Amino acid sequence: MKKTFLFFITSIAAISAFAINPKREFRGAWLHTVHQSQYARNNTEQNKQYLISQLDSLKSAGINAIIFQVRPSADAFYKSNHEPWSRFLSGKAGVEPTVKWDPLQFMIDECHSRGMELHAWLNPYRVTTSVNEKLPANHIYHKHPERFVTYDKKLYFDPGLPENRKFIEDVVSDIITRYDVDGIHMDDYFYPYPVAKVNFPDDKSYKKYGNGMSRGDWRRHNVDMLIEEIHDLIAAKKPWVRFGVSPFGIWRNKASDPRGSETNGLQNYDDLYADVLLWSKNGWVDYMLPQLYWELEHNRASSLTLVDWWNKNANGRHMYIGQDVNKTMSKPDIAPSTDKNQLKHKIDLSRDLDNIQGNCWWPGYSITKNFMGVHDELAGNYQSTVALPPTYPWIKSEPISQPKGVKIKNGVLSWKKDNSKGKTSDVVRYVVYKSQDGKDSDIMNAENILAVTPGNTFAVPSDLAKGSYLIVTALDRVNNESAASMPVRIK
């Protein structure tokens, strides 16, 4: 069965090599801040220039969504109302950068100016990452030490306590209330990765709140409640903000559950107490982004096997694939391909399977460093055209009108800009297309996209043929696109 699937998908991949890159696709990149010494080493201006260079490079590689880690360890890469400044930013926990700035707001502004989305990435339960770490005096731990536990010499919020769940939700609420983020993102760290023969120390909270449930079911229920309640608060405050989770790549092995995958590795459900399929089935998340960080034919966790499994278990929500850049570029493709890396094969898989809408690259820094030529390959081939992020049909939005007043004057295309009203249907970006003969159908082809911009002007490239046309469309907060504007001829 596996060989049949492999032959089938490899054949499709060979055919799709000649296909035009899709117009709609999630192309994300993770920029983590945990244990990234460059931020504390740089001053504010250097950090701004560093992040600008990262975004410029990622955009040129076709990336349209940045997942930026703003809460690596119960701390903040922004001016938080609940938690101290991150030591990974200033070098010392709780200390604001010498020259004041807000990295989250900066990244929102810079991403949006480039037509890119910004998803704020939070780690829910982790507090410290090493045994010697000292928390600042204003950390909630010092006020409520009874709400924390130590496991593997690291400090964690006890997920079994309702007051901890409420605190994490308050952090999320604070971010979406004060910042114009496009998404809230959580990664794979729910209950911590298990340490052999060491039990997670939640006896007290289990005794108080277990209500007769097995320990495993109770732990899963704790995480379920966090996910459901975050979904509900986002829906109530800013329904256009997407909520996504990037779980470890295996839900359950088939040996543990007939619904599981043909794998033999650590399991979300049993080891991290994250029943991620329930979350998508119940509509508590807008996208799932499993971390398939293995090579295609890994003997215990084949990425080829898992991408098919996740495709079949999308549950009507978006499914993007988390790709490890270094492993993808370092491993040769599987026969009959003679490619020196697995990049093309993995992208083809994501585009050929019906329920997968894109990829996210880990880490984004490897793309900007052009590890083994990955930036060049993405920019020159697989992501060479601009892609709009997917729409989210379950998030209700009113129809938006096509841009009006489109004209060209002194080499600049302009149009009337809509005013924001605090609704999902707010127009937040515009798409500029080239067209040979001014037909509306030209907006269906990604090769015709010239720019995605939040503004209402566009400098007409000098190399566009005279007599051709430009067309503008509008995008709302969840990427629904308006009808085409009246075409404007280049004279």
LUMNU-883989 format. One record per residue (C-alpha): x, y, z. Coordinates in steps of 0.1 Angstrom, whole numbers, padded with zeros to 4 digits, always signed. Layout:
% LUMNU-883989
XYZ...
//
This chain:
% LUMNU-883989
+0000+0000+0000+0028+0024+0010+0047+0016-0022+0016+0022-0043+0010+0056-0027+0047+0064-0031+0046+0056-0069+0014+0075-0073+0025+0107-0055+0059+0106-0072+0043+0104-0106+0020+0134-0098+0051+0153-0085+0068+0148-0118+0038+0162-0137+0034+0191-0114+0069+0202-0120+0056+0221-0150+0026+0236-0132+0023+0273-0125+0028+0281-0088-0006+0285-0071-0022+0318-0065-0034+0308-0030-0010+0292-0006+0002+0296+0030+0040+0302+0028+0051+0307+0064+0084+0310+0082+0091+0307+0119+0113+0332+0135+0121+0320+0170+0136+0342+0197+0143+0316+0224+0180+0311+0228+0187+0335+0199+0216+0356+0212+0217+0381+0184+0188+0401+0198+0204+0407+0232+0238+0413+0215+0224+0440+0192+0212+0474+0202+0177+0486+0192+0187+0501+0158+0207+0470+0149+0178+0448+0158+0155+0468+0136+0179+0466+0107+0184+0428+0113+0147+0421+0113+0142+0443+0082+0169+0422+0064+0152+0390+0075+0118+0401+0062+0133+0414+0029+0150+0381+0023+0120+0360+0033+0097+0381+0010+0120+0376-0019+0118+0339-0012+0080+0340-0016+0071+0339+0021+0037+0356+0029+0033+0349+0066+0058+0353+0095+0053+0334+0127+0072+0355+0152+0079+0342+0187+0067+0369+0211+0064+0348+0243+0092+0323+0244+0091+0315+0282+0064+0334+0301+0080+0366+0290+0075+0391+0263+0090+0405+0231+0065+0434+0234+0052+0458+0261+0032+0433+0280+0006+0442+0307+0012+0408+0323+0047+0395+0319+0083+0409+0321+0105+0417+0291+0123+0387+0277+0159+0381+0286+0164+0370+0250+0157+0406+0240+0176+0427+0265+0200+0402+0279+0184+0402+0314+0149+0392+0323+0126+0420+0331+0149+0447+0317+0135+0469+0289+0159+0476+0260+0180+0507+0266+0164+0524+0236+0128+0517+0240+0110+0498+0212+0083+0472+0208+0095+0443+0186+0059+0430+0181+0046+0463+0169+0076+0468+0148+0072+0434+0131+0035+0440+0125+0042+0473+0108+0071+0458+0087+0052+0427+0077+0020+0445+0068+0040+0471+0048+0053+0442+0027+0018+0426+0023+0028+0398+0047+0008+0384+0076+0022+0384+0112+0012+0356+0135+0022+0361+0172+0037+0328+0185+0033+0320+0222+0045+0291+0243+0018+0284+0268+0032+0266+0299+0070+0270+0298+0085+0294+0323+0123+0286+0324+0146+0268+0300+0175+0260+0323+0181+0253+0360+0201+0285+0367+0176+0309+0353+0164+0337+0376+0130+0353+0372+0126+0390+0377+0109+0404+0408+0077+0413+0389+0072+0378+0375+0039+0362+0385+0059+0332+0399+0070+0353+0429+0034+0363+0437+0020+0328+0432+0047+0301+0435+0021+0275+0444+0008+0277+0408+0041+0263+0393+0058+0230+0392+0094+0219+0385+0100+0191+0360+0134+0182+0344+0149+0211+0363+0127+0235+0345+0097+0256+0358+0062+0253+0343+0027+0266+0349+0007+0237+0363-0018+0231+0334-0043+0216+0359-0050+0249+0376-0079+0270+0363-0062+0302+0374-0032+0294+0352-0055+0288+0322-0071+0321+0329-0037+0339+0331-0026+0325+0297-0059+0335+0282-0054+0370+0296-0020+0372+0279-0037+0362+0246-0065+0387+0251-0040+0415+0259-0021+0408+0226-0051+0407+0203-0067+0437+0220-0037+0460+0216-0020+0447+0185-0032+0442+0149-0019+0406+0146-0033+0383+0119-0030+0352+0140-0022+0336+0174+0001+0306+0171+0011+0279+0196+0037+0253+0189+0041+0217+0202+0050+0224+0239+0019+0216+0259+0026+0192+0287+0064+0190+0286+0082+0163+0265+0085+0133+0289+0117+0124+0307+0122+0086+0313+0111+0074+0347+0102+0110+0359+0065+0118+0365+0051+0152+0359+0045+0166+0395+0008+0174+0393-0005+0153+0422-0020+0182+0441-0040+0197+0412-0051+0162+0400-0064+0154+0435-0083+0187+0436-0097+0188+0400-0094+0153+0386-0131+0144+0393-0125+0107+0389-0109+0110+0354-0078+0090+0346-0047+0111+0348-0042+0111+0311-0078+0120+0303-0076+0148+0329-0044+0163+0315-0058+0162+0279-0090+0179+0292-0069+0207+0308-0053+0214+0274-0086+0210+0256-0102+0237+0278-0073+0261+0272-0076+0257+0234-0114+0260+0234-0114+0291+0256-0087+0308+0236-0107+0302+0205-0139+0316+0221-0122+0348+0234-0106+0355+0200-0140+0349+0183-0156+0373+0207-0130+0401+0205-0115+0399+0170-0130+0370+0149-0107+0377+0120-0076+0367+0141-0067+0331+0132-0058+0306+0159-0033+0280+0148-0014+0252+0165+0018+0235+0153+0018+0201+0170+0045+0174+0170+0042+0155+0138+0026+0123+0152-0009+0123+0167-0009+0086+0176+0008+0056+0162-0014+0029+0147-0001+0005+0173-0019+0027+0199-0050+0036+0179-0063+0022+0146-0069+0058+0135-0032+0066+0140-0004+0067+0115+0020+0039+0104+0048+0054+0126+0067+0045+0157+0075+0076+0176+0064+0100+0204+0027+0108+0204+0009+0141+0209-0021+0123+0225-0002+0101+0250+0030+0120+0257+0021+0157+0254-0016+0153+0263-0026+0172+0232-0056+0157+0214-0050+0179+0184-0075+0161+0162-0103+0170+0186-0094+0207+0183-0098+0208+0145-0128+0185+0146-0146+0209+0170-0135+0240+0151-0114+0253+0179-0085+0261+0156-0084+0277+0122-0053+0259+0111-0032+0229+0121+0005+0230+0112+0021+0196+0121+0059+0196+0123+0070+0170+0098+0106+0175+0104+0117+0141+0091+0130+0129+0058+0105+0114+0034+0115+0078+0042+0124+0080+0079+0122+0045+0093+0101+0055+0123+0083+0086+0112+0083+0089+0074+0073+0124+0063+0058+0108+0032+0035+0086+0053+0026+0114+0077+0018+0141+0051-0008+0117+0036-0022+0109+0071-0026+0146+0080-0042+0153+0047-0068+0127+0055-0073+0141+0090-0077+0178+0083-0113+0178+0097-0124+0207+0075-0098+0231+0088-0067+0244+0071-0037+0221+0071-0002+0234+0065+0030+0214+0068+0059+0223+0090+0091+0216+0070+0126+0214+0085+0148+0234+0061+0181+0218+0070+0169+0182+0068+0150+0189+0036+0180+0204+0019+0205+0179+0033+0187+0147+0023+0186+0134-0013+0152+0127-0028+0140+0091-0030+0141+0070-0061+0133+0073-0089+0142+0110-0084+0178+0120-0087+0174+0153-0069+0201+0161-0044+0175+0174-0019+0138+0168-0010+0126+0203-0015+0107+0199-0047+0092+0166-0036+0079+0180-0004+0064+0211-0020+0048+0190-0047+0032+0168-0020+0017+0198-0003+0002+0211-0035-0011+0178-0048-0030+0166-0017-0065+0181-0015-0066+0192+0021-0032+0208+0024-0030+0246+0017+0007+0253+0022+0040+0250+0041+0059+0267+0069+0097+0267+0070+0117+0260+0101+0137+0280+0109+0132+0310+0088+0168+0320+0096+0180+0291+0074+0162+0305+0044+0177+0340+0050+0212+0323+0053+0204+0305+0020+0213+0271+0036+0224+0248+0007+0207+0272-0017+0172+0270-0003+0165+0307-0007+0176+0306-0043+0155+0276-0051+0124+0290-0035+0128+0325-0050+0138+0312-0084+0113+0284-0088+0089+0270-0062+0078+0303-0047+0089+0326-0076+0054+0341-0079+0035+0360-0053+0009+0339-0034-0021+0352-0015-0027+0334+0018-0058+0311+0019-0092+0323+0028-0111+0310+0059-0147+0304+0048-0159+0296+0083-0150+0331+0094-0179+0353+0084-0172+0384+0064-0194+0408+0044-0186+0411+0006-0162+0439-0002-0163+0462-0033-0137+0464-0060-0113+0494-0057-0126+0526-0073-0109+0556-0089-0081+0535-0103-0058+0557-0125-0022+0562-0136-0005+0596-0133+0032+0603-0137+0040+0566-0136+0021+0559-0104-0010+0538-0102-0034+0549-0075-0070+0542-0062-0093+0552-0034-0085+0536-0001-0112+0521+0022-0113+0532+0059-0110+0506+0086-0142+0500+0106-0130+0473+0130-0147+0445+0111-0136+0413+0094-0146+0429+0061-0122+0458+0065-0100+0461+0034-0064+0458+0047-0045+0450+0015-0047+0455-0022-0034+0433-0051-0020+0448-0082-0021+0426-0114-0007+0431-0149-0030+0421-0178-0022+0418-0215-0057+0428-0226-0076+0439-0195-0096+0408-0189-0109+0400-0154-0097+0364-0159-0061+0375-0157-0064+0379-0119-0066+0341-0116-0030+0336-0126-0004+0341-0099+0022+0351-0126+0002+0383-0131+0005+0395-0095+0029+0425-0093+0024+0434-0057+0004+0430-0025+0003+0463-0006-0016+0480+0023-0014+0513+0006-0033+0528-0024-0004+0536-0047+0020+0515-0068+0049+0527-0089+0044+0513-0124+0074+0492-0135+0092+0507-0164+0095+0474-0182+0057+0468-0185+0046+0469-0221+0028+0500-0233-0008+0491-0242-0010+0465-0215-0032+0470-0184-0032+0471-0146-0060+0458-0124-0065+0462-0087-0084+0440-0062-0090+0444-0025-0084+0419+0003-0103+0418+0036-0088+0407+0070-0092+0370+0061-0080+0373+0026-0113+0373+0007-0108+0391-0026-0130+0416-0042-0140+0416-0079-0115+0432-0103-0113+0470-0107-0118+0486-0140-0086+0479-0160-0063+0509-0166-0042+0510-0198-0005+0518-0196+0002+0546-0222
//
